[in-house]
Amino acid sequence: MTSFRLVLRTQKRRADGTCPILLRITEQRKPRFVSTGIAVADADWNDKKQEVRRSHNLASAYNHRLQTFVNDAQAVALDAQNAKRGGSPALAAIAQLKGGPTTDAYAFALDVAERLRVQGRFSGWKRTKVVVQKLKEFRRGQPLNLEDIDGAFLSRFEQHLRTAHGNGSSTISKDFQIFHRIIKEAILAKLVEARNDPFLGYRIPGGKRSEKTRLRWEQIQTLEALSLPPGSPLALARDAFLFSFYCAGIRFGDLCQLRRKNIEGGRLRYQMAKTGKSRSIKMRPQAEAILARYHSANAGRDDLLFPILDAGRDYADPIYVRRCIGSKNVVVNKNLKRLAERAGIEEHVSFHVSRHSFADFARRQGVSLYNIRDMLGHHSLKVTERYLEDFDQGSMDTAYERMFGVEGETTTLPADL
């Protein structure tokens, strides 16, 4: 009789402290071992249940792979035994497994999505789940293993998105960026070899870049000078927009959840929901003046900075919070459109324009690319460079005018900014 058991081989501990998980196949009291390709720390292994503990960030994907590994071994051994050819079922199973186990791409991708949710990165969580759903539809319910994904698969999936979903290059590019991130995670988890990355040499579709709308300093001043009823929806939308501008382009979702306790020692401190990166911004007089319109001296530490979300409502569920923020964003953007009309601003103004406006303003003031990166909270200079690409045309126009003696646009920075 042939028996199968997963074991953690602590005698083969690696430099990073993890130990390989092996499948022990015992036949006629003689054990044989074959590597599953997975290694975890001692604390992450449940020997009784023969599985990776759920606290491990890749537990779902690893356990699925391990179960598939054992099932494949048992199936091959059973076939060899039923064939009655005199061979060893254990050796037959090992020979089959040496060809390499398979990993469920759906399970792994959903595991990546779950980690994004736990980190509070709900936009990435939602987009990853959408991509998984599109992959399942493309495969028509058929299983998909990570090793089945190659350049040809990517080409077919891209064509499916164009024909079945009617997606343009921009949407496909965003989906493929998510898809590539899943593959990169699989490489880090040693489920895919780096040399087998299907995106190597594959050109991700790129759509037309939409021009980033931004306001000039004069337009920011015009918005600020509008006479609006204190506490009105229009005043709230304008003040939130300006606060974002003066605080390095804070995103709407982050601003909605800011509380008085986020301001300490004259600095605004918060964690960006999109990236999880911590921010610390020196409060400017303009930003402090805006907040003074919404808070008295005895305001509580847990009071929201802006009354955008409904006071007293339970926002413990992060998914529910994101839905509420989305609906509030629609309302604020409608009010910003009305404000733009009052101020004689022709550009289409949404809340995110405050972030674009800050980035462009900093660039025009000669702030270095490194500082702009830090101000915006980007992870790399490349991201900042792409972010500012759309603003370069204005700089070229100004330089061109100055070359021929035409006075270019100048901006006067307020003394207290």
C-alpha positions in Angstrom: 0.0 0.0 0.0 1.2 3.5 -0.9 0.7 6.4 1.6 1.1 10.1 1.0 1.9 12.9 3.5 3.1 16.5 3.3 5.9 17.3 5.7 8.0 20.4 6.5 11.7 19.5 6.0 13.2 21.5 8.8 16.6 19.9 8.2 16.8 21.8 4.9 16.2 25.2 6.4 17.1 28.0 3.9 18.9 31.3 4.5 15.7 33.2 4.8 14.5 30.9 7.6 11.9 29.0 5.5 11.8 25.3 5.1 10.7 23.3 2.0 7.5 21.4 2.0 7.9 17.9 0.7 5.5 15.2 -0.3 6.5 11.9 1.5 5.4 8.9 -0.5 5.8 5.7 1.5 5.7 2.3 -0.2 6.5 -1.0 1.5 7.8 1.0 4.5 10.3 2.8 2.3 9.8 6.6 2.2 10.6 8.7 -0.8 10.4 12.5 -1.0 9.6 14.9 -3.8 9.7 18.7 -3.5 6.4 20.7 -3.9 8.3 23.8 -4.7 6.9 25.7 -1.7 8.8 26.8 1.4 7.4 28.5 4.5 8.5 29.3 8.1 7.8 26.8 10.9 5.2 29.0 12.4 3.2 29.0 9.1 2.9 25.2 8.8 0.1 23.2 10.4 1.5 19.7 10.5 -1.7 18.1 11.8 -3.8 19.5 9.0 -0.9 19.3 6.5 -1.5 22.8 5.2 -0.2 26.3 5.4 -1.8 28.3 8.1 -4.4 30.9 7.0 -2.4 33.7 8.6 0.2 33.4 5.7 -0.5 35.9 3.0 -0.4 33.2 0.3 -2.2 30.5 2.2 -5.0 30.1 -0.3 -2.8 29.7 -3.3 -0.2 27.5 -1.6 -2.8 25.1 -0.1 -4.5 24.8 -3.4 -1.2 23.9 -5.0 -0.3 21.4 -2.3 -3.7 19.7 -2.5 -3.4 19.5 -6.3 0.1 18.1 -5.9 -1.1 15.3 -3.6 -4.2 14.6 -5.7 -2.0 14.2 -8.9 0.4 11.9 -7.0 -2.4 9.7 -5.7 -4.1 9.5 -9.2 -0.8 8.5 -10.9 -0.1 5.9 -8.2 -3.6 4.5 -8.4 -3.3 4.2 -12.2 0.0 2.4 -12.0 -1.4 0.0 -9.4 -4.4 -0.8 -11.5 -2.3 -1.3 -14.6 -0.6 -4.2 -12.8 2.6 -3.9 -14.8 4.8 -4.7 -11.9 6.2 -1.2 -11.5 6.3 0.9 -8.4 3.3 3.2 -7.9 5.5 5.5 -5.8 8.1 5.8 -8.5 5.5 6.4 -11.1 4.0 9.2 -9.0 7.4 10.8 -8.5 8.3 10.6 -12.2 5.0 12.3 -13.0 5.5 15.0 -10.4 9.0 15.8 -11.6 7.3 17.3 -14.6 6.2 20.1 -12.3 3.0 20.8 -10.4 0.3 23.1 -11.6 -1.0 26.2 -9.8 -4.5 27.6 -10.1 -4.1 31.1 -11.5 -7.6 32.2 -10.3 -6.9 31.2 -6.7 -3.6 32.9 -6.7 -5.0 36.1 -8.2 -7.8 36.2 -5.7 -5.3 35.8 -3.0 -3.4 38.8 -4.3 -6.7 40.7 -4.4 -7.5 39.8 -0.8 -4.1 41.1 0.4 -4.9 44.4 -1.3 -8.2 44.5 0.5 -6.5 43.9 3.9 -4.1 46.7 3.1 -7.0 49.0 2.5 -6.2 49.3 -1.3 -9.7 48.9 -2.4 -9.3 50.2 -5.9 -6.6 47.6 -6.6 -8.7 44.9 -4.9 -11.8 45.7 -7.1 -9.8 46.0 -10.3 -8.0 42.7 -9.6 -11.3 40.9 -9.1 -12.7 42.3 -12.4 -9.6 41.0 -14.2 -10.1 37.5 -12.7 -13.8 37.6 -13.8 -12.8 38.5 -17.3 -10.2 35.7 -17.4 -12.8 33.1 -16.2 -15.2 34.3 -18.9 -12.5 34.1 -21.5 -11.7 30.5 -20.4 -15.5 29.6 -20.4 -15.2 28.0 -17.0 -12.1 26.0 -17.8 -9.3 25.9 -15.2 -6.3 28.1 -15.7 -2.8 27.3 -14.4 -0.1 29.9 -14.1 2.2 27.8 -16.3 -0.4 27.9 -19.1 -0.1 31.7 -19.4 2.4 32.6 -22.2 2.7 35.3 -24.9 0.2 33.6 -27.1 -2.3 33.4 -24.3 -1.9 37.2 -23.7 -2.5 37.9 -27.4 -5.7 35.8 -27.4 -6.9 37.4 -24.1 -6.3 40.9 -25.6 -8.3 40.0 -28.7 -11.1 38.7 -26.5 -11.3 41.9 -24.5 -11.6 43.9 -27.8 -14.3 41.8 -29.3 -16.3 40.3 -26.5 -16.1 43.4 -24.2 -15.6 46.1 -26.7 -12.7 47.4 -24.6 -10.4 50.0 -26.1 -6.6 50.1 -25.7 -6.7 52.3 -22.5 -9.0 49.8 -20.7 -7.0 46.8 -21.9 -3.8 48.5 -20.8 -5.1 48.9 -17.3 -6.3 45.3 -17.1 -3.0 44.0 -18.4 -1.1 46.1 -15.8 -3.2 44.3 -13.1 -2.5 41.0 -14.8 1.2 41.6 -14.9 1.2 42.5 -11.2 -0.4 39.1 -10.5 2.4 37.4 -12.5 5.1 39.4 -10.7 3.6 38.3 -7.4 3.7 34.7 -8.6 7.4 35.1 -9.5 8.1 36.5 -6.0 6.3 33.5 -4.5 8.5 31.2 -6.7 5.5 29.8 -8.4 6.7 31.0 -11.8 10.3 31.3 -12.9 11.4 34.9 -13.8 12.6 33.7 -17.2 9.1 32.4 -17.9 7.4 35.7 -17.3 4.9 35.8 -20.2 5.1 39.6 -20.3 8.8 39.5 -21.3 8.8 40.9 -24.8 5.1 41.4 -24.8 4.0 44.9 -25.6 1.1 45.9 -23.3 -1.5 47.8 -25.4 -1.4 51.6 -24.8 -4.3 53.8 -25.5 -4.4 57.5 -26.0 -3.3 59.4 -23.0 -6.1 61.7 -21.7 -4.8 65.2 -21.1 -4.8 66.1 -17.4 -6.8 69.1 -16.6 -5.2 71.6 -14.2 -5.9 75.1 -13.1 -3.5 78.0 -13.2 -2.7 80.0 -10.0 -4.9 82.9 -11.2 -7.9 80.5 -11.5 -7.2 79.0 -8.1 -7.3 82.6 -6.7 -10.6 83.3 -8.5 -12.2 80.2 -7.0 -11.0 81.2 -3.5 -12.4 84.7 -4.0 -15.9 83.6 -4.8 -18.5 84.8 -2.3 -20.4 81.8 -1.1 -22.9 81.1 1.8 -20.8 79.6 4.7 -21.6 75.9 5.2 -23.3 75.6 1.8 -22.7 72.6 -0.5 -20.9 74.9 -2.9 -18.7 76.4 -0.2 -17.8 72.9 1.1 -16.9 71.7 -2.4 -14.7 74.7 -3.0 -13.0 74.5 0.4 -12.3 70.8 0.1 -10.8 71.4 -3.4 -8.6 74.2 -2.2 -7.5 72.3 0.9 -6.4 69.5 -1.3 -4.4 72.0 -3.5 -2.7 73.5 -0.4 -1.9 70.0 1.0 0.0 68.5 -1.9 -3.0 67.2 -3.9 -4.6 64.9 -1.3 -7.1 62.6 -3.0 -10.8 62.8 -2.3 -11.1 59.4 -0.7 -8.3 60.3 1.8 -9.6 63.8 2.5 -13.1 62.5 3.4 -11.7 60.3 6.2 -9.4 62.9 7.7 -10.0 63.7 11.4 -8.7 66.3 13.8 -6.2 63.8 15.2 -4.5 63.7 11.8 -3.2 67.1 12.5 -0.4 67.3 15.0 2.4 69.8 15.6 1.3 71.8 12.6 1.5 68.9 10.2 -1.1 66.8 8.4 -0.3 63.1 8.8 -2.3 60.3 7.1 -1.9 57.1 5.2 -2.7 57.1 1.5 -5.4 54.5 0.8 -4.2 53.9 -2.8 -0.6 53.1 -2.0 -0.6 52.6 1.8 2.2 55.1 2.0 2.4 57.5 5.0 2.3 61.2 4.4 3.4 64.1 6.5 2.7 67.6 5.2 3.4 70.9 6.8 0.1 72.8 7.2 0.1 76.1 5.3 -1.8 79.2 6.6 -4.3 78.9 3.7 -5.2 75.3 4.7 -5.5 76.3 8.4 -7.8 79.2 7.5 -10.0 76.8 5.5 -10.3 74.4 8.5 -11.1 77.2 10.9 -14.4 77.6 9.0 -15.4 74.1 10.0 -14.1 73.6 13.5 -14.2 75.4 16.8 -11.4 75.4 19.4 -13.0 72.5 21.3 -13.4 70.2 18.4 -12.9 66.5 19.3 -9.9 64.5 18.0 -12.2 62.1 16.2 -14.2 64.8 14.4 -14.0 64.7 10.6 -12.1 67.6 9.1 -14.8 68.2 6.5 -18.5 67.3 6.9 -18.6 65.3 3.6 -19.4 61.9 5.1 -22.5 61.7 7.3 -21.8 62.3 10.9 -22.9 59.5 13.3 -23.0 56.8 10.6 -21.0 53.6 11.2 -18.2 53.4 8.7 -16.4 50.4 10.2 -16.9 48.4 7.0 -14.2 49.7 4.6 -16.1 48.4 1.5 -19.2 50.4 2.6 -17.0 53.5 3.2 -15.7 53.3 -0.4 -19.2 53.1 -1.8 -20.2 56.1 0.3 -17.1 58.1 -0.8 -17.9 57.3 -4.4 -21.4 58.7 -4.2 -20.2 61.8 -2.3 -17.5 62.4 -4.9 -20.2 62.6 -7.6 -22.0 65.3 -5.6 -18.9 67.3 -5.0 -17.9 67.1 -8.6 -21.3 68.5 -9.7 -20.8 71.4 -7.3 -17.3 72.0 -8.6 -18.7 72.2 -12.1 -21.2 74.9 -11.0 -18.3 76.8 -9.2 -16.2 76.7 -12.3 -19.1 78.3 -14.3 -19.4 81.1 -11.7 -15.7 81.7 -11.8 -15.6 81.8 -15.6 -13.4 78.7 -15.8 -13.8 76.9 -19.1 -11.9 73.8 -18.0 -13.8 70.7 -16.8 -13.2 70.8 -13.1 -13.4 67.7 -10.9 -11.9 67.1 -7.5 -8.9 65.3 -8.8 -8.0 68.4 -10.8 -6.7 69.8 -7.5 -4.0 67.2 -7.5 -3.1 68.0 -11.1 -3.1 71.7 -10.4 -0.8 71.3 -7.4 1.7 69.2 -9.4 1.7 71.7 -12.3 2.0 74.6 -9.9 5.0 73.0 -8.2 6.6 72.3 -11.6 6.1 75.9 -12.7 7.8 77.1 -9.5 10.9 75.2 -10.3 10.4 72.5 -7.7 12.6 69.5 -8.4 11.2 66.3 -9.7 12.4 64.5 -6.6 10.5 66.9 -4.3 7.4 66.7 -6.4 7.6 62.9 -6.2 7.7 63.1 -2.4 4.9 65.7 -2.3 2.6 63.6 -4.4 3.6 60.4 -2.5 4.6 58.5 -5.6 6.8 55.4 -5.3 9.2 56.3 -8.1 10.4 59.1 -10.3 9.1 57.3 -13.3 5.5 57.6 -12.0 6.0 61.3 -11.4 7.6 61.8 -14.8 4.6 60.2 -16.5 2.3 62.3 -14.3 3.9 65.5 -15.5 4.2 64.5 -19.1 0.9 66.2 -20.1 2.1 69.5 -18.6 5.2 69.8 -20.7 3.5 71.4 -23.6 2.9 74.6 -21.7 6.5 74.8 -20.7 7.6 74.4 -24.3 5.2 77.1 -25.5 6.5 79.5 -22.9 10.1 78.8 -23.8 9.3 79.2 -27.4 7.7 82.6 -26.8 10.7 83.8 -24.8 13.1 82.7 -27.5 11.4 85.3 -29.8 11.1 88.0 -27.3 7.4 87.4 -26.4 6.7 87.7 -22.7 5.8 84.3 -21.5 3.4 83.4 -18.7 4.8 84.2 -15.2 3.4 83.2 -11.9 3.9 85.1 -8.6 4.2 82.8 -5.6 2.4 84.2 -2.5 4.9 85.1 0.2 3.3 82.8 2.7 3.0 79.7 0.4 
